[in-house]
Amino acid sequence: MPEISRFFGLIISMYHDDHLPPHFHVKYAEHRAQIHIETMEIIEGKVPNRVLASTLEWAALHRAERRANWERAQADLPPMKIEPLD
């Protein structure tokens, strides 16, 4: 799975040619979730509240980059790295 960012033990990824709706994946230890790019709601899975809060903070800061990466993935191009949350 192409990793686009990593911070605080979280791994944010996007798959090439992934299914709709547009989303990204977050992994933290044994927890996993898919998060909608536009609404930032969990589509599938579950992560601890603090992990979700950090993920959503990162997502809000990088909305344009996430959208661009989704378009790249749909075009079968590798996603670009996005700066981690500090």
Buried (B, 14 or more C-beta within 10 A) or exposed (E): EBBBBBBEEBBBBBBBEBEEEBBBBBBBEEBBBBBBBEEBEBBEEEBEEEBBEBBBEBBEBBEEBBEBBBEBBBEEEEBEEBEBBE
